Amino acid sequence: MRPLRSHILISLMWLIISPITAQEARLSYNLQPGQKYMLDIDILQNTSSDAMNSDEINLYSRTKIVFQVDSSDRQEQIHLTASYGDLLLSMLAPGMNIDINSGTGKNPMLSEMVAFLSSGRFHLVMEPTGELKMMDGFAPLFEALDAYPAKDTNEHQVIMRTLEEVYGEDAFRSLFSLFVTVYPVIQPMTNWTHDITYYFNTKPVLMVNRYSLAKITDEVLTIQGMGMLDATKPLQEQTSMGEVKSSASGSQTYDFQMHRETGWLKKCASRQRILIETTIIKSSYLPSGLKIPSYTETVFDVKGSRIE
């Protein structure tokens, strides 16, 4: 009987020790003034729709963001200067006659505008949990891009819309909310929730992210999560199809590994699936009440590092 008793005793000890270990793990950022950190985000997105003459839209973007830690204040808020770097953007949509790529040299306007984004600086204030409290500096960047002396105004409009969607202020807020706003407000916790505003195709939707502290080692915290989009509020707008209303539903999975010492992200694999249902209200060529679904799947591959 001794081996059995020993096994039961070890199991009981593990049950007692595990919560204590979780409680001792600091689930927040420990970033010091003068330090620099980076996020390297690869996004691969495919969209298909049942709309007439609609082909699949493929988008790829590489987004590197450098964060300089400037200071922390009496409220323990962290002040940062951020900048884009090494950006790459391509989009292929045959049905819309769009084929742009900032890395091939075939679209000089796009290449110049993407390079210009890397010259800008913007300022952030965040809580130790990663909640973004303030952001400033995006408006001048995109005002300058909007004033770009373009010969082809249609191409300029397409590029501006794409840049806003991928690198604009709302897009940055979304990426920050997804991959920086990770930690719980109240500690210690092993399960927690964050409600965020996520911008999908520049349109705001509510996403509820639920997280769980899955594993702790001396160097890494493993956090797993699931996000659900709230589709309760349809958006009504005027489009090329006419007056429509649309609603979004979907989910996103997260598998984070965070550096235990600094709290900064080490890597994250994430997959997002979103269904948009568009209903025709009034159109010159489509029947009212017609429902058109479109499906978008996005894969995020995110790596974090500290810049020495």
SERO-4910 file (N, C-alpha, C, O; in steps of 0.05 Angstrom, whole numbers):
BEGIN
 pado doro    nc1    nc2    nc3   cac1   cac2   cac3    cc1    cc2    cc3    oc1    oc2    oc3
  Met    A     16    -24      0      0      0      0     17     25      0      7     47     -7
  Arg    A     42     23      8     59     47     10     61     63    -16     58     87    -17
  Pro    A     66     48    -39     69     63    -64     43     79    -71     45    101    -80
  Leu    A     19     66    -65     -5     80    -71     -9    105    -53    -17    126    -63
  Arg    A     -2    102    -27     -4    124     -9     15    147    -17      8    170    -16
  Ser    A     39    139    -26     58    159    -35     48    174    -60     52    198    -62
  His    A     35    159    -78     25    171   -103      3    192    -96      2    213   -107
  Ile    A    -15    184    -77    -37    202    -69    -26    226    -56    -35    248    -60
  Leu    A     -5    223    -39      7    245    -25     20    265    -45     17    289    -42
  Ile    A     34    255    -65     46    272    -85     25    287   -100     29    311   -106
  Ser    A      3    273   -107    -18    287   -122    -31    309   -106    -36    330   -117
  Leu    A    -35    304    -80    -46    325    -63    -27    349    -61    -36    372    -61
  Met    A     -1    343    -58     18    365    -56     18    381    -82     21    406    -81
  Trp    A     15    368   -105     15    383   -131     -9    401   -133     -7    424   -142
  Leu    A    -32    391   -123    -56    408   -124    -54    432   -106    -64    453   -112
  Ile    A    -39    429    -84    -35    451    -65    -15    471    -76    -19    495    -73
  Ile    A      7    461    -88     28    478    -97     21    494   -123     29    517   -126
  Ser    A      6    481   -141      0    494   -167    -13    521   -164     -3    540   -178
  Pro    A    -34    525   -148    -45    552   -146    -25    572   -135    -26    596   -143
  Ile    A     -8    564   -116     12    582   -105     31    591   -126     39    615   -128
  Thr    A     39    572   -144     58    579   -165     45    599   -184     58    619   -193
  Ala    A     19    595   -190      5    614   -208      3    641   -195      5    662   -209
  Gln    A     -2    642   -169     -5    667   -155     22    682   -155     22    707   -155
  Glu    A     44    668   -154     70    681   -152     79    693   -179     97    709   -180
  Ala    A     67    684   -201     75    694   -227     63    722   -231     39    726   -228
  Arg    A     81    741   -237     72    769   -242     61    770   -271     75    766   -290
  Leu    A     35    777   -273     23    778   -299     20    808   -307     -2    819   -307
  Ser    A     42    820   -313     43    848   -321     70    854   -334     88    838   -334
  Tyr    A     72    878   -346     97    886   -359    116    899   -339    108    914   -321
  Asn    A    141    892   -342    163    903   -326    183    915   -345    205    904   -349
  Leu    A    176    938   -356    192    951   -376    206    976   -364    193    992   -351
  Gln    A    232    978   -367    247    999   -355    255   1021   -375    259   1015   -398
  Pro    A    255   1046   -366    263   1068   -384    290   1063   -397    309   1054   -384
  Gly    A    291   1069   -423    316   1065   -438    316   1039   -454    332   1035   -472
  Gln    A    298   1020   -447    297    994   -461    281    997   -487    264   1014   -489
  Lys    A    288    980   -506    274    979   -532    263    951   -537    277    931   -531
  Tyr    A    239    949   -547    227    924   -553    215    925   -581    210    946   -592
  Met    A    211    901   -593    200    900   -620    179    878   -622    181    858   -609
  Leu    A    159    883   -639    140    863   -648    143    860   -678    143    880   -693
  Asp    A    146    836   -687    148    829   -715    123    813   -723    120    790   -714
  Ile    A    105    825   -738     78    814   -742     75    807   -772     75    825   -789
  Asp    A     71    782   -778     64    773   -805     34    767   -806     24    752   -789
  Ile    A     20    778   -825     -8    774   -828    -14    764   -856     -7    776   -876
  Leu    A    -28    741   -857    -37    729   -883    -67    727   -882    -78    713   -864
  Gln    A    -81    741   -900   -110    743   -899   -122    736   -926   -113    745   -947
  Asn    A   -142    718   -925   -156    710   -949   -186    715   -945   -198    708   -925
  Thr    A   -199    729   -965   -227    735   -963   -241    724   -988   -232    729  -1011
  Ser    A   -264    711   -984   -280    701  -1006   -309    711  -1001   -317    714   -979
  Ser    A   -323    715  -1023   -350    726  -1021   -368    714  -1042   -359    704  -1063
  Asp    A   -394    713  -1036   -414    703  -1055   -425    726  -1073   -444    721  -1088
  Ala    A   -413    749  -1071   -422    772  -1087   -417    766  -1117   -398    751  -1123
  Met    A   -432    778  -1134   -429    774  -1163   -401    783  -1172   -391    804  -1163
  Asn    A   -389    768  -1190   -363    775  -1202   -341    779  -1180   -323    795  -1184
  Ser    A   -344    765  -1158   -325    769  -1136   -305    746  -1136   -312    723  -1135
  Asp    A   -280    753  -1136   -258    734  -1133   -247    736  -1105   -253    754  -1090
  Glu    A   -230    717  -1098   -217    717  -1072   -198    740  -1070   -184    747  -1090
  Ile    A   -196    753  -1047   -178    774  -1042   -156    764  -1023   -162    753  -1002
  Asn    A   -131    767  -1031   -108    757  -1015    -92    781  -1007    -84    798  -1023
  Leu    A    -87    783   -981    -71    805   -970    -49    794   -952    -54    776   -935
  Tyr    A    -25    804   -956     -3    797   -938     10    823   -928     15    842   -944
  Ser    A     16    824   -902     31    847   -892     51    838   -871     46    820   -855
  Arg    A     74    851   -872     94    848   -850     96    875   -836    100    896   -848
  Thr    A     92    874   -810     92    898   -794    112    895   -772    108    878   -754
  Lys    A    133    911   -772    152    912   -749    147    938   -734    147    960   -746
  Ile    A    143    936   -708    139    959   -691    160    960   -669    163    940   -654
  Val    A    174    982   -667    194    985   -647    183   1003   -625    172   1024   -630
  Phe    A    186    995   -600    176   1010   -577    200   1019   -560    215   1002   -549
  Gln    A    204   1045   -557    224   1056   -539    210   1064   -513    191   1079   -512
  Val    A    220   1052   -490    208   1059   -464    220   1085   -455    244   1087   -450
  Asp    A    203   1106   -453    213   1132   -445    213   1136   -415    233   1146   -404
  Ser    A    192   1128   -401    190   1133   -373    166   1118   -361    150   1107   -376
  Ser    A    164   1118   -335    140   1109   -321    133   1130   -301    150   1141   -288
  Asp    A    107   1135   -297     99   1156   -279     90   1146   -252     93   1122   -246
  Arg    A     80   1164   -235     72   1156   -208     49   1136   -207     46   1121   -188
  Gln    A     33   1136   -228     11   1117   -230     20   1090   -242      4   1073   -248
  Glu    A     47   1087   -246     59   1063   -258     52   1060   -288     57   1039   -299
  Gln    A     41   1081   -300     36   1079   -329     62   1082   -344     80   1096   -335
  Ile    A     64   1067   -366     89   1066   -382     86   1084   -406     68   1081   -422
  His    A    105   1102   -410    105   1121   -432    125   1110   -453    148   1103   -447
  Leu    A    115   1108   -479    130   1096   -500    131   1114   -525    112   1129   -530
  Thr    A    152   1112   -540    153   1122   -567    155   1099   -586    172   1081   -583
  Ala    A    136   1098   -606    135   1075   -624    140   1084   -653    135   1107   -660
  Ser    A    149   1066   -669    153   1071   -697    151   1045   -713    157   1024   -704
  Tyr    A    142   1049   -738    141   1026   -757    169   1023   -769    185   1041   -770
  Gly    A    174    998   -779    199    993   -793    197    969   -810    183    950   -803
  Asp    A    211    968   -833    213    945   -850    185    935   -858    179    911   -855
  Leu    A    168    953   -867    140    945   -875    140    933   -903    155    941   -920
  Leu    A    122    914   -906    117    902   -932     87    896   -935     75    885   -917
  Leu    A     76    904   -957     47    901   -962     42    892   -990     53    904  -1009
  Ser    A     25    872   -993     16    864  -1019    -13    856  -1018    -22    844   -998
  Met    A    -27    862  -1039    -56    854  -1041    -62    847  -1070    -55    861  -1088
  Leu    A    -76    824  -1073    -84    814  -1099   -114    810  -1099   -124    793  -1084
  Ala    A   -128    825  -1116   -157    822  -1118   -164    824  -1148   -171    846  -1157
  Pro    A   -163    802  -1163   -167    804  -1192   -194    815  -1199   -197    830  -1219
  Gly    A   -215    808  -1184   -242    818  -1190   -244    848  -1187   -262    860  -1199
  Met    A   -227    861  -1172   -227    890  -1168   -204    903  -1184   -199    927  -1181
  Asn    A   -190    887  -1200   -167    896  -1216   -146    909  -1198   -135    930  -1205
  Ile    A   -140    896  -1175   -120    906  -1157    -98    885  -1154   -102    862  -1148
  Asp    A    -74    894  -1159    -50    877  -1155    -27    896  -1147    -13    907  -1164
  Ile    A    -24    899  -1121     -3    918  -1111     16    903  -1093      8    885  -1078
  Asn    A     41    912  -1093     62    900  -1076     83    921  -1071     95    932  -1090
  Ser    A     88    927  -1046    107    949  -1040    136    939  -1043    154    956  -1042
  Gly    A    140    913  -1046    168    903  -1047    179    897  -1074    203    891  -1077
  Thr    A    162    899  -1095    172    891  -1122    182    915  -1138    196    911  -1158
  Gly    A    174    939  -1131    182    962  -1146    162    969  -1169    166    988  -1183
  Lys    A    141    952  -1172    122    957  -1193    102    979  -1186     89    990  -1204
  Asn    A    100    985  -1160     81   1005  -1151     97   1027  -1136     97   1027  -1111
  Pro    A    111   1045  -1150    128   1065  -1137    113   1082  -1117    124   1088  -1095
  Met    A     88   1089  -1122     73   1105  -1103     69   1090  -1077     74   1101  -1056
  Leu    A     62   1065  -1079     58   1048  -1054     84   1046  -1039     85   1048  -1015
  Ser    A    106   1040  -1054    132   1037  -1041    141   1062  -1026    151   1060  -1004
  Glu    A    136   1085  -1039    144   1110  -1026    127   1116  -1002    137   1126   -982
  Met    A    101   1111  -1004     83   1116   -981     88   1098   -958     87   1106   -935
  Val    A     95   1073   -964    101   1054   -942    128   1062   -929    130   1061   -904
  Ala    A    147   1070   -945    173   1079   -934    169   1104   -916    182   1107   -895
  Phe    A    151   1122   -925    145   1146   -909    134   1139   -881    141   1152   -862
  Leu    A    117   1118   -880    106   1110   -854    128   1103   -834    125   1107   -810
  Ser    A    149   1091   -844    171   1083   -827    187   1106   -815    202   1103   -797
  Ser    A    182   1130   -826    197   1154   -816    182   1167   -793    193   1185   -780
  Gly    A    158   1159   -788    141   1172   -767    146   1161   -739    155   1138   -736
  Arg    A    140   1178   -720    141   1170   -692    114   1176   -679    102   1197   -685
  Phe    A    105   1159   -661     80   1165   -646     84   1157   -617    101   1140   -611
  His    A     69   1169   -600     72   1166   -571     49   1152   -559     26   1156   -566
  Leu    A     56   1134   -540     36   1118   -527     38   1119   -497     60   1124   -486
  Val    A     16   1115   -483     17   1111   -454      0   1086   -448    -23   1084   -457
  Met    A     12   1067   -434     -3   1042   -428      0   1035   -399     19   1043   -385
  Glu    A    -20   1020   -390    -19   1009   -363      0    985   -362      6    974   -383
  Pro    A     10    977   -338     26    953   -337     12    928   -347     26    908   -354
  Thr    A    -14    928   -348    -29    905   -359    -28    905   -390    -36    885   -402
  Gly    A    -19    927   -402    -19    929   -431    -42    945   -442    -44    948   -467
  Glu    A    -60    954   -425    -83    970   -435    -73    997   -446    -58   1012   -432
  Leu    A    -80   1004   -470    -72   1029   -483    -89   1051   -473   -113   1051   -476
  Lys    A    -77   1071   -460    -91   1094   -449    -91   1119   -467   -110   1135   -467
  Met    A    -69   1122   -482    -66   1146   -499    -48   1140   -523    -29   1125   -520
  Met    A    -55   1152   -545    -39   1149   -569    -40   1175   -585    -61   1187   -588
  Asp    A    -17   1184   -594    -16   1210   -608      6   1209   -629     27   1198   -625
  Gly    A      1   1222   -652     21   1224   -673     14   1212   -700     29   1215   -719
  Phe    A     -8   1197   -702    -16   1184   -727    -27   1204   -747    -21   1202   -771
  Ala    A    -42   1223   -738    -56   1241   -757    -37   1255   -776    -43   1255   -800
  Pro    A    -15   1267   -767      3   1280   -787     14   1262   -808     18   1270   -831
  Leu    A     19   1237   -800     30   1217   -820     10   1213   -842     18   1214   -866
  Phe    A    -15   1208   -836    -34   1201   -857    -44   1226   -871    -54   1224   -894
  Glu    A    -43   1249   -858    -49   1274   -872    -28   1279   -894    -35   1288   -916
  Ala    A     -3   1273   -889     18   1276   -909     14   1256   -932     18   1263   -955
  Leu    A      7   1232   -925      2   1212   -946    -22   1220   -963    -22   1215   -987
  Asp    A    -42   1231   -951    -66   1239   -966    -60   1262   -985    -73   1265  -1006
  Ala    A    -39   1278   -979    -31   1300   -996    -10   1292  -1017      1   1309  -1031
  Tyr    A     -4   1266  -1019     16   1256  -1038      8   1265  -1066    -15   1262  -1075
  Pro    A     28   1276  -1082     21   1286  -1109     18   1263  -1129     37   1257  -1144
  Ala    A     -5   1251  -1129     -9   1227  -1146    -20   1235  -1173    -38   1252  -1175
  Lys    A    -10   1223  -1194    -20   1227  -1221    -46   1210  -1225    -64   1219  -1239
  Asp    A    -46   1187  -1213    -69   1169  -1216    -85   1170  -1190    -77   1157  -1170
  Thr    A   -106   1186  -1189   -121   1190  -1164   -136   1164  -1156   -139   1159  -1132
  Asn    A   -144   1147  -1174   -157   1122  -1167   -138   1104  -1153   -145   1091  -1132
  Glu    A   -113   1102  -1163    -93   1085  -1151    -87   1096  -1123    -83   1081  -1104
  His    A    -85   1122  -1121    -79   1135  -1095   -101   1129  -1074    -95   1123  -1051
  Gln    A   -126   1129  -1083   -148   1123  -1065   -147   1094  -1055   -152   1088  -1032
  Val    A   -141   1076  -1074   -139   1047  -1067   -117   1043  -1047   -120   1029  -1027
  Ile    A    -94   1056  -1052    -71   1053  -1034    -77   1065  -1007    -70   1053   -986
  Met    A    -89   1088  -1006    -96   1101   -981   -114   1084   -964   -110   1080   -940
  Arg    A   -135   1073   -977   -154   1055   -962   -140   1031   -951   -145   1023   -929
  Thr    A   -122   1020   -967   -107    996   -958    -88   1002   -935    -86    987   -916
  Leu    A    -74   1024   -938    -55   1032   -916    -70   1038   -891    -61   1031   -869
  Glu    A    -93   1052   -893   -109   1057   -869   -118   1031   -856   -118   1029   -831
  Glu    A   -126   1012   -872   -136    987   -862   -114    971   -848   -119    957   -828
  Val    A    -90    972   -859    -68    955   -849    -50    969   -828    -42    957   -809
  Tyr    A    -45    996   -833    -25   1010   -816    -37   1035   -803    -22   1049   -789
  Gly    A    -62   1041   -807    -74   1065   -795    -76   1064   -765    -70   1044   -752
  Glu    A    -86   1086   -754    -88   1088   -725   -106   1066   -713    -99   1054   -693
  Asp    A   -129   1061   -726   -147   1040   -716   -135   1012   -719   -138    995   -701
  Ala    A   -120   1008   -741   -106    982   -744    -85    978   -723    -82    956   -712
  Phe    A    -70   1000   -717    -50    998   -696    -63    991   -669    -53    974   -654
  Arg    A    -85   1005   -663    -99   1000   -638   -108    970   -636   -107    958   -615
  Ser    A   -117    960   -659   -126    932   -659   -103    913   -654   -106    895   -637
  Leu    A    -81    917   -668    -58    899   -663    -48    901   -634    -41    881   -622
  Phe    A    -48    926   -624    -39    930   -596    -58    915   -577    -49    902   -558
  Ser    A    -84    917   -582   -104    904   -565   -101    874   -566   -104    860   -546
  Leu    A    -95    863   -590    -93    835   -593    -68    823   -581    -69    801   -569
  Phe    A    -45    837   -583    -20    824   -577     -4    838   -554     18    829   -547
  Val    A    -14    860   -544     -1    873   -521    -20    874   -497    -11    870   -474
  Thr    A    -45    880   -502    -65    882   -480    -73    853   -472    -94    844   -480
  Val    A    -55    840   -457    -59    812   -451    -64    806   -422    -79    788   -416
  Tyr    A    -53    822   -404    -53    814   -375    -78    823   -360    -91    842   -368
  Pro    A    -85    809   -338   -109    816   -323   -106    841   -307    -84    848   -298
  Val    A   -128    855   -303   -129    879   -287   -125    873   -257   -111    887   -243
  Ile    A   -138    851   -248   -136    843   -220   -119    819   -218   -121    800   -234
  Gln    A   -101    819   -198    -83    796   -195    -84    787   -165    -90    803   -148
  Pro    A    -77    761   -160    -70    740   -180    -95    728   -192   -116    726   -180
  Met    A    -93    720   -218   -115    707   -232   -103    687   -251    -81    691   -262
  Thr    A   -118    665   -256   -110    646   -276   -129    646   -300   -122    634   -321
  Asn    A   -152    659   -297   -171    662   -319   -182    690   -318   -190    700   -296
  Trp    A   -182    704   -341   -192    732   -341   -202    739   -368   -200    723   -387
  Thr    A   -215    762   -370   -228    771   -395   -221    800   -401   -218    816   -383
  His    A   -218    806   -427   -215    833   -437   -235    838   -459   -237    823   -478
  Asp    A   -250    860   -457   -267    869   -479   -252    890   -494   -243    910   -483
  Ile    A   -249    886   -520   -235    906   -537   -251    914   -561   -270    900   -569
  Thr    A   -244    937   -572   -256    945   -598   -236    938   -619   -213    947   -620
  Tyr    A   -245    920   -637   -228    910   -659   -238    922   -685   -262    922   -691
  Tyr    A   -220    933   -701   -227    945   -727   -223    925   -749   -200    918   -756
  Phe    A   -245    916   -761   -243    897   -783   -252    912   -808   -275    922   -810
  Asn    A   -234    914   -828   -239    930   -852   -247    959   -845   -265    970   -856
  Thr    A   -233    970   -825   -236    997   -814   -262   1001   -799   -268   1023   -791
  Lys    A   -278    980   -795   -303    982   -780   -300    970   -752   -290    948   -749
  Pro    A   -310    985   -732   -307    975   -704   -327    953   -697   -351    955   -703
  Val    A   -317    932   -685   -334    911   -674   -324    904   -646   -300    907   -640
  Leu    A   -342    895   -629   -334    887   -602   -323    859   -602   -336    841   -613
  Met    A   -300    855   -590   -289    828   -587   -284    823   -557   -273    839   -543
  Val    A   -294    800   -548   -290    792   -520   -268    770   -520   -272    748   -530
  Asn    A   -245    777   -508   -223    758   -506   -222    745   -478   -222    759   -458
  Arg    A   -221    719   -478   -218    704   -453   -191    690   -452   -183    677   -472
  Tyr    A   -177    693   -430   -149    683   -428   -147    663   -405   -162    664   -385
  Ser    A   -128    645   -407   -122    626   -386    -92    623   -384    -78    619   -404
  Leu    A    -82    625   -359    -53    620   -354    -49    589   -354    -57    575   -336
  Ala    A    -37    580   -376    -35    551   -381    -10    538   -369    -11    515   -360
  Lys    A     12    553   -368     37    540   -359     57    562   -350     57    584   -361
  Ile    A     73    555   -330     93    573   -320    120    559   -318    121    537   -307
  Thr    A    141    571   -329    168    561   -325    185    584   -314    174    606   -310
  Asp    A    210    579   -309    227    601   -299    230    624   -318    235    646   -310
  Glu    A    227    618   -344    232    639   -365    207    647   -380    206    670   -391
  Val    A    187    630   -382    164    635   -400    137    631   -386    134    612   -370
  Leu    A    118    649   -392     90    645   -385     75    637   -410     77    651   -431
  Thr    A     60    616   -409     44    607   -432     15    615   -426      3    606   -406
  Ile    A      3    631   -443    -24    641   -440    -40    633   -465    -31    639   -487
  Gln    A    -62    621   -461    -79    613   -483   -105    630   -482   -114    637   -461
  Gly    A   -116    635   -506   -140    652   -506   -158    646   -529   -151    633   -549
  Met    A   -183    656   -526   -203    654   -547   -219    680   -547   -228    690   -527
  Gly    A   -222    691   -571   -237    716   -575   -262    711   -590   -262    695   -609
  Met    A   -284    724   -583   -310    722   -597   -319    749   -605   -319    768   -589
  Leu    A   -327    752   -630   -338    777   -640   -368    780   -634   -383    760   -637
  Asp    A   -376    803   -625   -404    808   -619   -418    819   -644   -410    839   -655
  Ala    A   -438    804   -653   -452    811   -678   -479    823   -673   -497    822   -690
  Thr    A   -483    836   -650   -510    845   -642   -517    872   -655   -541    879   -656
  Lys    A   -498    887   -665   -503    914   -676   -496    915   -706   -473    919   -712
  Pro    A   -516    912   -723   -510    914   -752   -501    942   -759   -510    962   -747
  Leu    A   -484    944   -779   -474    970   -789   -488    976   -815   -488    960   -834
  Gln    A   -500   1000   -817   -514   1008   -841   -497   1029   -856   -487   1048   -843
  Glu    A   -493   1026   -882   -476   1044   -897   -484   1044   -927   -499   1027   -936
  Gln    A   -472   1064   -941   -476   1066   -970   -451   1054   -983   -429   1063   -978
  Thr    A   -454   1035  -1001   -432   1022  -1015   -437   1023  -1045   -457   1033  -1054
  Ser    A   -418   1011  -1060   -422   1009  -1089   -446    991  -1097   -456    993  -1119
  Met    A   -455    974  -1079   -478    957  -1084   -504    972  -1077   -526    963  -1085
  Gly    A   -502    994  -1063   -525   1009  -1054   -525   1012  -1024   -504   1010  -1011
  Glu    A   -549   1017  -1013   -551   1019   -984   -553    991   -972   -570    975   -980
  Val    A   -535    985   -953   -534    958   -942   -531    960   -912   -523    980   -901
  Lys    A   -536    937   -899   -529    934   -871   -514    908   -868   -520    888   -882
  Ser    A   -494    908   -850   -477    884   -848   -472    878   -818   -472    896   -801
  Ser    A   -469    853   -813   -462    844   -785   -439    824   -787   -436    809   -806
  Ala    A   -423    825   -766   -399    808   -765   -401    788   -742   -412    794   -720
  Ser    A   -392    764   -746   -389    744   -725   -364    728   -731   -355    726   -753
  Gly    A   -353    718   -710   -328    702   -714   -313    698   -688   -323    703   -666
  Ser    A   -290    687   -691   -273    680   -668   -244    682   -674   -236    684   -698
  Gln    A   -228    683   -653   -199    684   -656   -186    668   -634   -195    669   -611
  Thr    A   -166    652   -640   -151    637   -621   -123    649   -617   -112    660   -635
  Tyr    A   -113    646   -592    -86    656   -585    -70    635   -570    -81    620   -554
  Asp    A    -45    634   -576    -26    617   -561     -1    634   -556     17    635   -573
  Phe    A     -1    647   -533     21    666   -526     43    652   -510     38    634   -494
  Gln    A     67    660   -515     90    655   -498    102    682   -491    111    697   -508
  Met    A    103    688   -465    112    714   -455    137    711   -438    138    692   -422
  His    A    156    729   -441    180    729   -424    171    735   -395    158    755   -390
  Arg    A    179    717   -377    170    721   -350    182    745   -336    169    758   -320
  Glu    A    207    751   -343    221    773   -329    209    801   -337    204    817   -320
  Thr    A    205    805   -363    196    831   -372    166    832   -378    154    853   -379
  Gly    A    154    809   -382    126    807   -391    122    811   -420    100    807   -430
  Trp    A    144    817   -435    141    822   -464    136    796   -479    145    775   -471
  Leu    A    122    799   -501    116    776   -517    141    763   -530    159    777   -539
  Lys    A    142    737   -528    163    722   -542    153    712   -569    167    716   -589
  Lys    A    130    700   -569    117    693   -595     88    686   -590     80    679   -568
  Cys    A     73    689   -612     44    683   -610     35    673   -637     41    685   -658
  Ala    A     21    651   -637      7    641   -661    -23    646   -657    -34    639   -636
  Ser    A    -35    658   -677    -63    666   -674    -78    662   -701    -66    668   -722
  Arg    A   -102    653   -700   -118    649   -724   -146    662   -719   -159    657   -699
  Gln    A   -155    677   -739   -180    691   -737   -199    683   -760   -190    681   -783
  Arg    A   -224    678   -754   -244    671   -774   -268    689   -770   -280    690   -749
  Ile    A   -275    704   -791   -297    723   -789   -316    720   -813   -308    717   -836
  Leu    A   -342    719   -807   -363    718   -827   -378    745   -826   -388    754   -806
  Ile    A   -379    758   -850   -394    782   -853   -419    776   -870   -417    766   -892
  Glu    A   -442    782   -859   -467    779   -874   -478    806   -882   -486    822   -864
  Thr    A   -478    812   -907   -488    838   -918   -516    835   -929   -521    817   -946
  Thr    A   -534    852   -920   -562    851   -930   -568    876   -946   -563    898   -936
  Ile    A   -578    872   -970   -585    895   -987   -610    908   -977   -631    896   -974
  Ile    A   -608    934   -972   -632    950   -964   -644    963   -988   -668    961   -993
  Lys    A   -628    977  -1004   -637    990  -1028   -614    990  -1049   -592    999  -1043
  Ser    A   -620    981  -1073   -599    979  -1093   -613    982  -1121   -636    975  -1125
  Ser    A   -597    993  -1139   -608    997  -1166   -606    972  -1183   -619    970  -1204
  Tyr    A   -592    951  -1174   -589    927  -1190   -591    901  -1174   -589    879  -1186
  Leu    A   -594    903  -1147   -597    879  -1131   -623    881  -1115   -632    902  -1107
  Pro    A   -636    858  -1111   -662    858  -1097   -659    864  -1068   -640    855  -1055
  Ser    A   -677    880  -1057   -677    886  -1028   -681    860  -1012   -696    842  -1020
  Gly    A   -666    858   -990   -668    834   -974   -648    813   -980   -645    793   -965
  Leu    A   -634    816  -1003   -614    796  -1011   -591    796   -991   -581    817   -983
  Lys    A   -584    772   -982   -562    769   -962   -537    758   -977   -539    738   -991
  Ile    A   -515    772   -972   -490    764   -986   -469    758   -964   -460    777   -951
  Pro    A   -461    733   -960   -441    727   -940   -413    729   -952   -408    724   -975
  Ser    A   -394    737   -935   -366    737   -942   -350    726   -918   -357    730   -895
  Tyr    A   -329    711   -924   -314    697   -903   -285    705   -905   -273    704   -926
  Thr    A   -274    713   -882   -246    721   -881   -231    704   -860   -240    702   -837
  Glu    A   -209    693   -868   -192    678   -850   -164    692   -849   -152    697   -870
  Thr    A   -155    698   -825   -130    713   -821   -112    697   -802   -120    688   -781
  Val    A    -87    693   -811    -67    680   -794    -46    700   -786    -34    714   -803
  Phe    A    -42    703   -760    -22    721   -748      1    704   -737     -2    686   -722
  Asp    A     25    712   -746     50    700   -735     66    723   -723     77    739   -737
  Val    A     67    723   -696     79    746   -682    103    738   -666    101    718   -651
  Lys    A    124    752   -669    149    748   -653    156    773   -639    155    795   -651
  Gly    A    164    771   -614    173    794   -599    202    791   -591    212    768   -589
  Ser    A    216    813   -586    243    813   -578    251    838   -563    238    859   -566
  Arg    A    272    837   -548    283    861   -536    308    869   -552    325    852   -559
  Ile    A    310    894   -559    332    904   -575    354    914   -557    350    933   -541
  Glu    A    376    901   -558    398    909   -540    413    933   -551    433    942   -539
***
